[in-house]
Amino acid sequence: MPELPEVETTVRGLARFLEGQRITRVTLNRPDMRRPFPPDLVQTMTGATVTSLGRRAKYGMLHTDRERTMVFHLGMSGRWRIDPAEADKHDHCVIETRNHRFALCDPRRFGWVDLVSTDQLDSWPSFAAMGPEPLGPELTPQYLRSALKGRAQAIKLCLLDQRIVAGLGNIYVCEALHRARIHPRKAGGKVTLPQLERLVPLIREVLETSIRDGGSTLRDYAAPDGELGYFATRFLVYGREGEACQREDDGTIRRIVQGGRSTWFCPRCQR
């Protein structure tokens, strides 16, 4: 599934061609993806000017001069293709401007598109209960200490809880916890302030590095221009079960299951 860096990479790629442009045509090649397309999507977006693009957690947003925002989620395999050489049978939503064509391609159809009044985005159900952005100033060690107070749930699962931090996914939580030397099974409420002071900047570092690298190419993901991200080459623990830890001579990467998701960690350096 495309995670926060992949969505950020997508939004930045689209912005280069879409920001400030007037949409001349919108084509829906089926009535739905994971959810039905909004009934007024074509009418609202056709003729609208894209004033800016943004991201909230793992959602991308196209803001328009009609005070409506088109929100998209890439699901498991979705991606935007810019000026594709030919149509794909999985191009479910196509947006055109005078100079470019943007196709939302999603073979598995777990992604979806919605329309939201721009001034109501913060109260939109999918956003209303979200915690702070991991790249924003609101995520601080003090905030996490307060949010985790008294929690017996494992820190790995706490960080995946979108109500605590918005947009963190499995790959980047595993990598950040390893870099911070925190055991993924440690109760959230028992993670100390000094540990959180190490963790918060490392969460940002892992995400920002992945964004610079174009994301982590897993299965179907590629950026809008077709380039594959290569942060996967920097994984220290994710998917490396049985390999030697790169920071501990006697450490071996292990895999466990938490909340139905695989967790990779080094039991020697993560305490």
DAVEN-V435251 format. One record per backbone hydrogen bond with DSSP energy under -0.5 kcal/mol. CO is the residue of the C=O (numbers start at 1). NH is the residue of the N-H. Records with the same first field share a line. If there is no record, write none. Layout:
CO: NH  NH
This chain:
3: 6  7
4: 8
5: 9
6: 10
7: 11
8: 12
9: 13
10: 14
11: 15
12: 16
14: 17  18
15: 19
18: 21
21: 50
22: 24  98
23: 47
25: 96
27: 29  94
31: 37
35: 33
38: 41
40: 44
41: 45
42: 46
45: 48
48: 23
49: 51  65
50: 20
52: 63
54: 61
56: 59
58: 74
59: 56
60: 72
61: 54  63
62: 70
63: 51  52
64: 67
67: 118
68: 64
69: 71  116
70: 62
71: 114
72: 60
73: 112
74: 78
75: 2
79: 105
81: 83  103
88: 91
90: 92  106
92: 29  30
93: 104
94: 27
95: 102
96: 24  25
100: 97
101: 83
102: 95  104
103: 81  105
104: 92  93
105: 79
106: 109
111: 34
112: 73
114: 71
116: 69
117: 120
118: 121
120: 123  124
121: 124
124: 127  128
125: 129
127: 130
132: 166
133: 136
136: 139
138: 140
140: 144
141: 145
142: 146
143: 147
144: 148
145: 149
146: 149
148: 151
151: 189
153: 188
154: 158
155: 159
156: 160
157: 161
158: 161
160: 162
161: 164  165
162: 131
164: 132
166: 134
167: 4
169: 173
170: 174
171: 175
172: 176
173: 177
174: 178
175: 179
176: 180
177: 182
178: 181
181: 271
183: 186
184: 156
186: 155
187: 190
188: 191
192: 196
193: 197
194: 198
195: 199
196: 200
197: 201
198: 202
199: 203
200: 204
201: 205
202: 206
203: 207
204: 208
205: 209
206: 210
207: 211
208: 212
209: 213
210: 215
211: 214
213: 230
215: 217  231
216: 218
218: 220  221
223: 226
224: 82
227: 223
229: 217
230: 233
231: 234
232: 235
237: 240
240: 243
243: 253
248: 251
251: 245
252: 267
253: 242
254: 265
256: 263
258: 261
261: 258
263: 256
265: 254  267
266: 270
269: 271
